[in-house]
Amino acid sequence: MEISRKVRRDVIRMQRLGTGVASAMSVVDILVCLYFEVLSPSAKGETTGDHFLLSKGHAVSALYATLAARGILDPSLLARFLEDGSPLTGHPSRGSVPGIEVSTGSLGHGLPIGVGLAWEAKLAGRTSSRVFVLHGDGELQEGSVWEGAALASRLGLDNLVAVVDVNGLQGYGRVDELTPLARFAEKWRSFGWEAIEIDGHDHARIVETLQACPLVSGKPSVVLARTVKGKGVKDMEDRLGWHYFSVPVDRIGPFLEELS
């Protein structure tokens, strides 16, 4: 999809000062589908409707680039990512720019916050309002994720949707080597969630699945999106080191050409 290609190119341009580029590249298709096809107004800068939380905050460059492509964020700000005084911080900061509802960065906090937002929407009678929370797969090692998952099931929050970026890598190695969670779907189901696994780069499948949520009435939903870390740049794909590398100036051009 052309929009995803544009967003990935913007992410590459933004990363001369930052890290997390590969983590950002893996979630681009998910974010583009959410913001262009799925979310209703609030996640687009208004106060009612659906909500979106980026729990894996180190991928924020992809969110900024998506917000700019959607017309929510001034595109000229992208060039100032991580500069001194820039509103485009290295993790989402509530109130810094339009479209950022919750500050995140310390992994594991997104789902518990999402539980609160989903429960409040239920209590307020906003039956069509959904809360989407995007996690990394390594993030599922955080105990607070499972505390939130248990409570969401107990409260019957079918308006809560967790999306997991299953790219298989985290900061210090492969997820299944550090803390094996190979049976992701079974684990979520054991907590009372409805779980589905999809290709996280297949736009049609992403949109179809997210638009269908809640997958089952009375239960929260989790979408396990299988992705490739660094998607779109061969030298970056499935490479652990790019979790931390910034993009050297002399490689920006070749990477952009590969994404053209």
C-alpha positions as a Markdown table, in Angstrom:
| # | Residue | x | y | z |
|---|---|---|---|---|
| 1 | Met | 0.0 | 0.0 | 0.0 |
| 2 | Glu | 1.4 | 3.4 | -1.0 |
| 3 | Ile | 0.6 | 5.0 | 2.3 |
| 4 | Ser | 2.6 | 2.5 | 4.2 |
| 5 | Arg | 5.5 | 3.0 | 1.8 |
| 6 | Lys | 5.4 | 6.7 | 2.4 |
| 7 | Val | 5.2 | 6.3 | 6.2 |
| 8 | Arg | 8.2 | 3.9 | 6.2 |
| 9 | Arg | 10.2 | 6.5 | 4.1 |
| 10 | Asp | 9.4 | 9.2 | 6.6 |
| 11 | Val | 10.5 | 6.9 | 9.5 |
| 12 | Ile | 13.8 | 6.4 | 7.8 |
| 13 | Arg | 14.3 | 10.2 | 7.3 |
| 14 | Met | 13.4 | 10.8 | 11.0 |
| 15 | Gln | 16.0 | 8.3 | 12.5 |
| 16 | Arg | 19.2 | 10.3 | 12.1 |
| 17 | Leu | 19.1 | 11.0 | 15.9 |
| 18 | Gly | 17.0 | 8.2 | 17.2 |
| 19 | Thr | 16.8 | 4.5 | 17.8 |
| 20 | Gly | 13.9 | 2.0 | 17.5 |
| 21 | Val | 13.7 | 2.3 | 13.7 |
| 22 | Ala | 13.2 | -1.5 | 13.2 |
| 23 | Ser | 10.5 | -1.6 | 15.8 |
| 24 | Ala | 8.8 | 1.3 | 14.1 |
| 25 | Met | 9.0 | -0.4 | 10.6 |
| 26 | Ser | 7.3 | -3.6 | 11.8 |
| 27 | Val | 4.1 | -1.8 | 13.0 |
| 28 | Val | 3.6 | 0.6 | 10.1 |
| 29 | Asp | 1.0 | -1.5 | 8.3 |
| 30 | Ile | -1.0 | -1.9 | 11.5 |
| 31 | Leu | -1.0 | 1.8 | 12.2 |
| 32 | Val | -1.9 | 2.8 | 8.7 |
| 33 | Cys | -4.8 | 0.3 | 8.7 |
| 34 | Leu | -6.0 | 1.6 | 12.1 |
| 35 | Tyr | -5.8 | 5.3 | 11.2 |
| 36 | Phe | -7.1 | 5.1 | 7.6 |
| 37 | Glu | -9.7 | 2.4 | 7.9 |
| 38 | Val | -10.7 | 1.5 | 11.4 |
| 39 | Leu | -10.6 | 4.2 | 14.1 |
| 40 | Ser | -13.5 | 6.5 | 14.6 |
| 41 | Pro | -12.9 | 10.2 | 15.6 |
| 42 | Ser | -11.2 | 10.4 | 19.0 |
| 43 | Ala | -8.0 | 8.7 | 18.0 |
| 44 | Lys | -7.9 | 11.3 | 15.1 |
| 45 | Gly | -7.7 | 14.2 | 17.6 |
| 46 | Glu | -11.2 | 14.5 | 18.8 |
| 47 | Thr | -12.8 | 13.6 | 22.2 |
| 48 | Thr | -15.3 | 10.9 | 21.4 |
| 49 | Gly | -15.2 | 7.6 | 19.6 |
| 50 | Asp | -12.4 | 5.1 | 19.5 |
| 51 | His | -9.1 | 5.4 | 21.4 |
| 52 | Phe | -5.6 | 4.3 | 20.5 |
| 53 | Leu | -2.6 | 3.7 | 22.8 |
| 54 | Leu | 0.9 | 2.8 | 21.6 |
| 55 | Ser | 2.2 | 0.8 | 24.5 |
| 56 | Lys | 5.4 | -0.1 | 22.7 |
| 57 | Gly | 6.4 | 3.6 | 22.9 |
| 58 | His | 9.8 | 3.2 | 21.3 |
| 59 | Ala | 8.1 | 2.8 | 18.0 |
| 60 | Val | 6.7 | 6.3 | 18.2 |
| 61 | Ser | 8.3 | 7.5 | 15.0 |
| 62 | Ala | 5.9 | 5.3 | 13.0 |
| 63 | Leu | 3.0 | 6.8 | 14.9 |
| 64 | Tyr | 4.1 | 10.4 | 14.2 |
| 65 | Ala | 4.6 | 9.6 | 10.5 |
| 66 | Thr | 1.2 | 7.9 | 10.3 |
| 67 | Leu | -0.5 | 10.9 | 12.1 |
| 68 | Ala | 1.2 | 13.2 | 9.6 |
| 69 | Ala | 0.1 | 11.1 | 6.6 |
| 70 | Arg | -3.5 | 11.2 | 8.0 |
| 71 | Gly | -3.4 | 15.0 | 8.3 |
| 72 | Ile | -3.6 | 15.1 | 12.1 |
| 73 | Leu | 0.0 | 16.2 | 12.6 |
| 74 | Asp | 1.9 | 18.9 | 10.7 |
| 75 | Pro | 4.3 | 17.0 | 8.4 |
| 76 | Ser | 7.0 | 19.7 | 8.8 |
| 77 | Leu | 7.5 | 18.6 | 12.4 |
| 78 | Leu | 8.8 | 15.2 | 11.4 |
| 79 | Ala | 12.2 | 16.6 | 10.5 |
| 80 | Arg | 12.5 | 17.8 | 14.1 |
| 81 | Phe | 12.1 | 14.4 | 15.7 |
| 82 | Leu | 14.2 | 14.2 | 18.9 |
| 83 | Glu | 15.7 | 17.6 | 18.4 |
| 84 | Asp | 16.1 | 19.9 | 21.5 |
| 85 | Gly | 12.8 | 21.6 | 22.1 |
| 86 | Ser | 10.9 | 19.5 | 19.6 |
| 87 | Pro | 7.4 | 18.3 | 20.6 |
| 88 | Leu | 8.2 | 15.0 | 18.9 |
| 89 | Thr | 9.7 | 13.2 | 21.8 |
| 90 | Gly | 11.2 | 9.7 | 21.8 |
| 91 | His | 8.2 | 8.2 | 23.4 |
| 92 | Pro | 4.5 | 9.3 | 23.2 |
| 93 | Ser | 3.8 | 12.3 | 25.5 |
| 94 | Arg | 0.2 | 13.2 | 26.1 |
| 95 | Gly | -0.5 | 16.8 | 25.0 |
| 96 | Ser | 2.7 | 17.2 | 23.0 |
| 97 | Val | 1.1 | 16.9 | 19.6 |
| 98 | Pro | -2.5 | 16.1 | 18.4 |
| 99 | Gly | -3.4 | 12.4 | 18.4 |
| 100 | Ile | -1.4 | 11.3 | 21.4 |
| 101 | Glu | -3.9 | 10.4 | 24.1 |
| 102 | Val | -1.6 | 8.6 | 26.6 |
| 103 | Ser | 2.1 | 8.9 | 27.6 |
| 104 | Thr | 3.8 | 5.6 | 27.3 |
| 105 | Gly | 7.3 | 4.2 | 27.2 |
| 106 | Ser | 7.7 | 2.1 | 30.3 |
| 107 | Leu | 6.6 | -1.2 | 28.8 |
| 108 | Gly | 3.6 | -3.0 | 30.2 |
| 109 | His | 1.6 | 0.1 | 31.1 |
| 110 | Gly | -0.6 | 0.4 | 28.0 |
| 111 | Leu | -3.0 | -2.4 | 28.6 |
| 112 | Pro | -3.9 | -1.5 | 32.2 |
| 113 | Ile | -4.5 | 2.1 | 31.0 |
| 114 | Gly | -6.6 | 0.7 | 28.2 |
| 115 | Val | -8.6 | -1.3 | 30.7 |
| 116 | Gly | -9.5 | 1.9 | 32.5 |
| 117 | Leu | -10.5 | 3.7 | 29.3 |
| 118 | Ala | -12.6 | 0.7 | 28.2 |
| 119 | Trp | -14.3 | 0.4 | 31.6 |
| 120 | Glu | -15.1 | 4.1 | 31.7 |
| 121 | Ala | -16.6 | 3.9 | 28.2 |
| 122 | Lys | -18.8 | 1.1 | 29.4 |
| 123 | Leu | -19.9 | 3.0 | 32.5 |
| 124 | Ala | -20.7 | 6.1 | 30.4 |
| 125 | Gly | -22.8 | 4.1 | 28.0 |
| 126 | Arg | -20.6 | 4.7 | 24.9 |
| 127 | Thr | -21.3 | 1.3 | 23.5 |
| 128 | Ser | -19.7 | 2.0 | 20.1 |
| 129 | Ser | -16.4 | 3.3 | 21.6 |
| 130 | Arg | -13.5 | 0.8 | 21.4 |
| 131 | Val | -10.0 | 1.0 | 22.8 |
| 132 | Phe | -7.1 | -0.4 | 20.8 |
| 133 | Val | -3.7 | -1.0 | 22.5 |
| 134 | Leu | -0.6 | -1.9 | 20.4 |
| 135 | His | 2.0 | -4.0 | 22.2 |
| 136 | Gly | 5.3 | -5.6 | 21.4 |
| 137 | Asp | 5.7 | -9.3 | 21.9 |
| 138 | Gly | 8.7 | -8.9 | 24.3 |
| 139 | Glu | 6.5 | -6.6 | 26.3 |
| 140 | Leu | 4.3 | -9.6 | 27.2 |
| 141 | Gln | 7.0 | -10.5 | 29.7 |
| 142 | Glu | 5.7 | -7.7 | 31.9 |
| 143 | Gly | 3.4 | -8.9 | 34.7 |
| 144 | Ser | 1.2 | -5.8 | 34.5 |
| 145 | Val | 0.1 | -6.9 | 31.0 |
| 146 | Trp | -1.4 | -10.1 | 32.5 |
| 147 | Glu | -2.9 | -8.2 | 35.5 |
| 148 | Gly | -4.7 | -6.0 | 33.0 |
| 149 | Ala | -5.7 | -9.0 | 30.9 |
| 150 | Ala | -7.2 | -10.8 | 33.9 |
| 151 | Leu | -9.2 | -7.7 | 34.9 |
| 152 | Ala | -10.4 | -7.0 | 31.4 |
| 153 | Ser | -11.8 | -10.5 | 31.2 |
| 154 | Arg | -13.4 | -10.2 | 34.6 |
| 155 | Leu | -15.2 | -7.0 | 33.6 |
| 156 | Gly | -16.3 | -8.4 | 30.2 |
| 157 | Leu | -14.6 | -5.5 | 28.3 |
| 158 | Asp | -15.5 | -6.5 | 24.7 |
| 159 | Asn | -14.7 | -2.9 | 23.7 |
| 160 | Leu | -11.0 | -3.5 | 24.4 |
| 161 | Val | -8.7 | -4.8 | 21.7 |
| 162 | Ala | -5.0 | -5.7 | 22.2 |
| 163 | Val | -2.9 | -5.8 | 19.1 |
| 164 | Val | 0.5 | -7.6 | 19.5 |
| 165 | Asp | 3.3 | -6.9 | 17.1 |
| 166 | Val | 4.8 | -10.4 | 17.0 |
| 167 | Asn | 8.1 | -9.7 | 15.3 |
| 168 | Gly | 10.1 | -12.2 | 17.4 |
| 169 | Leu | 12.8 | -9.8 | 18.6 |
| 170 | Gln | 13.2 | -7.7 | 21.6 |
| 171 | Gly | 16.0 | -5.5 | 23.1 |
| 172 | Tyr | 18.4 | -8.4 | 24.0 |
| 173 | Gly | 17.6 | -11.2 | 21.8 |
| 174 | Arg | 14.8 | -13.4 | 20.3 |
| 175 | Val | 11.7 | -13.5 | 22.4 |
| 176 | Asp | 11.3 | -17.3 | 22.3 |
| 177 | Glu | 14.9 | -17.7 | 23.6 |
| 178 | Leu | 14.5 | -15.2 | 26.5 |
| 179 | Thr | 11.1 | -16.1 | 27.8 |
| 180 | Pro | 9.3 | -18.6 | 25.6 |
| 181 | Leu | 5.7 | -17.6 | 24.8 |
| 182 | Ala | 5.3 | -19.6 | 21.7 |
| 183 | Arg | 1.7 | -20.4 | 22.3 |
| 184 | Phe | 0.6 | -16.7 | 22.5 |
| 185 | Ala | -3.0 | -17.4 | 21.5 |
| 186 | Glu | -3.4 | -20.2 | 24.1 |
| 187 | Lys | -2.1 | -18.0 | 26.9 |
| 188 | Trp | -4.5 | -15.1 | 26.1 |
| 189 | Arg | -7.4 | -17.6 | 25.8 |
| 190 | Ser | -6.5 | -18.9 | 29.2 |
| 191 | Phe | -7.1 | -15.4 | 30.5 |
| 192 | Gly | -10.6 | -15.3 | 29.0 |
| 193 | Trp | -9.8 | -13.4 | 25.8 |
| 194 | Glu | -10.8 | -14.2 | 22.2 |
| 195 | Ala | -7.6 | -14.5 | 20.2 |
| 196 | Ile | -6.8 | -14.5 | 16.5 |
| 197 | Glu | -3.5 | -14.7 | 14.6 |
| 198 | Ile | -3.0 | -12.8 | 11.3 |
| 199 | Asp | -0.3 | -11.6 | 8.9 |
| 200 | Gly | 0.6 | -8.2 | 10.3 |
| 201 | His | 1.6 | -6.9 | 6.8 |
| 202 | Asp | -1.6 | -8.0 | 5.0 |
| 203 | His | -3.6 | -4.8 | 4.8 |
| 204 | Ala | -6.9 | -6.5 | 3.8 |
| 205 | Arg | -6.6 | -9.0 | 6.7 |
| 206 | Ile | -5.7 | -6.4 | 9.2 |
| 207 | Val | -8.6 | -4.2 | 8.3 |
| 208 | Glu | -11.1 | -7.1 | 8.2 |
| 209 | Thr | -10.0 | -8.3 | 11.6 |
| 210 | Leu | -9.9 | -5.0 | 13.4 |
| 211 | Gln | -13.2 | -3.8 | 12.0 |
| 212 | Ala | -14.8 | -7.0 | 13.2 |
| 213 | Cys | -13.8 | -6.5 | 16.8 |
| 214 | Pro | -15.1 | -7.4 | 19.3 |
| 215 | Leu | -14.6 | -10.9 | 17.9 |
| 216 | Val | -17.0 | -12.3 | 20.5 |
| 217 | Ser | -19.6 | -10.4 | 22.6 |
| 218 | Gly | -18.7 | -10.1 | 26.2 |
| 219 | Lys | -14.9 | -10.9 | 25.8 |
| 220 | Pro | -11.9 | -8.7 | 25.1 |
| 221 | Ser | -10.1 | -9.4 | 21.9 |
| 222 | Val | -6.4 | -9.9 | 21.1 |
| 223 | Val | -5.0 | -9.8 | 17.6 |
| 224 | Leu | -1.6 | -11.4 | 17.3 |
| 225 | Ala | 0.0 | -9.8 | 14.2 |
| 226 | Arg | 2.9 | -11.7 | 12.8 |
| 227 | Thr | 5.4 | -9.1 | 11.4 |
| 228 | Val | 9.0 | -8.7 | 10.3 |
| 229 | Lys | 11.1 | -6.4 | 12.4 |
| 230 | Gly | 12.6 | -3.7 | 10.1 |
| 231 | Lys | 10.1 | -4.5 | 7.4 |
| 232 | Gly | 10.9 | -3.0 | 4.0 |
| 233 | Val | 14.7 | -2.7 | 4.2 |
| 234 | Lys | 16.5 | -6.0 | 3.7 |
| 235 | Asp | 19.6 | -5.0 | 5.7 |
| 236 | Met | 17.3 | -4.2 | 8.6 |
| 237 | Glu | 14.8 | -7.1 | 8.5 |
| 238 | Asp | 14.9 | -9.5 | 11.4 |
| 239 | Arg | 18.2 | -8.0 | 12.6 |
| 240 | Leu | 18.6 | -7.5 | 16.4 |
| 241 | Gly | 21.1 | -4.7 | 16.2 |
| 242 | Trp | 18.6 | -2.3 | 14.5 |
| 243 | His | 16.6 | -2.3 | 17.7 |
| 244 | Tyr | 19.1 | 0.3 | 18.8 |
| 245 | Phe | 20.9 | 1.7 | 15.8 |
| 246 | Ser | 20.1 | 5.1 | 14.4 |
| 247 | Val | 20.3 | 5.4 | 10.6 |
| 248 | Pro | 23.7 | 6.8 | 9.4 |
| 249 | Val | 23.3 | 9.7 | 7.1 |
| 250 | Asp | 25.1 | 7.9 | 4.2 |
| 251 | Arg | 22.5 | 5.1 | 4.4 |
| 252 | Ile | 19.4 | 7.1 | 4.4 |
| 253 | Gly | 19.5 | 7.6 | 0.6 |
| 254 | Pro | 19.9 | 3.9 | -0.2 |
| 255 | Phe | 17.2 | 2.9 | 2.2 |
| 256 | Leu | 14.8 | 5.4 | 0.7 |
| 257 | Glu | 15.6 | 4.1 | -2.8 |
| 258 | Glu | 14.8 | 0.6 | -1.6 |
| 259 | Leu | 11.4 | 1.8 | -0.3 |
| 260 | Ser | 10.6 | 3.8 | -3.5 |
